[in-house]
Amino acid sequence: MIEYTPEASRQVDDLIQHYEDRQRPEAIRALLTAMDEVEGKIERNPSAGLRAPRPYPQLRQTGRAWMKAGRYWFAYSTTEPPVIVAVFFDTANIPGRL
């Protein structure tokens, strides 16, 4: 199981609250599915991540990789074990929020 930093957990909680407020249970299911998917991808091959999300090459940072699952970008540490450090919807202003 991949751990999440407190900041990444807060981002997930904020997304879930946003979807609950808008009565969008399908969006919550999609987020949870994406989380399961990316956790599995990272566990199987942590080196497969991108250096930065394709739309945001300026987010490249030593010790961090990015993967996309569903409509979400996940940043994770390249430490052993890897830890998810950020979760964003794909159309979010990631540089403005990171």
N, C-alpha and C positions, 0 to 999 in steps of 0.2 A: 504494500500500500504506500502510495506517495503522500507525504505530509504537505501541508499548506502553511505558509507563514501566517501570522495574525492578520497582516494586511491583505493577503490573498483571500483568507477566510471572510474578512469584512467585505471585500469586493463581491464574493459569491453571495453573501447574505444580502447585500444591497441590491443585487440583480434579482434575487428571489423576492424580496420585498417589493421591488418595482413591478414585477410580474403579478404578484398577489394583489397589489393595489389596482391593477388594471384587469383583474380576473382573467389571467392568461395561464391556466394550468398547463397548456401544451408547451408554452415557452419554458416553464419550470422543468418539465420532463426533458425537453431538448437540452437544457443546460446540464442537467444531471447526467444525461446520456453522453454529452460531450466530455464531461469530467471523467466518467468511466473510461471513455475511449482514449483520452490523452494520457491518463494514468497508465493504462496498459501499454500504449506506445512508448512512453518514457521508460517503463520497467523493462520492456523488451529490447529497446535500443536507444539509450539516452543520448548517444552521439548523433542521432538522426535529426535533431532540432536545427532550426535555422539560426543564424547569428542575430537576426532581427526580423520582425514581420516585414514581408515584402513591401507593403506601402510605406513603411517607416524605417528606412535603413539607418537613420540617425540614432535609433535606439540600440544599436550594436554596443555591447558592453562585455568586457572580459568577465568570464565566469558565469555568463548567462546565455541561455538558448531559448528559442521560441518554437512552439508547435501550434498548429491550428487544428481544431476538432469542431465539427459542426460550424456554427457561426461565431466561434469564440477563439481568441488568441490566448495562449497560456505561456507565461514566461516561467522558466525554472532555472535553478542553480545547476551548474555542471559539477557540483561537489558530489562526493559519495557519502551517503545516498543523496540523490537529487531531491530538491524541495521546490514546490510550486510557489512562486513569489508574486505572481500577478495574474489576473483573469479579466479579460475585456471582451465585450461584444465587438464583432468585427467592424462595425461602422462607428464605434466610439472614437473620440478624439484622443487616442492613446497618448501621444506626446504631451497633450495638454493636461492629462490626468495622472501621468506617471511621475 
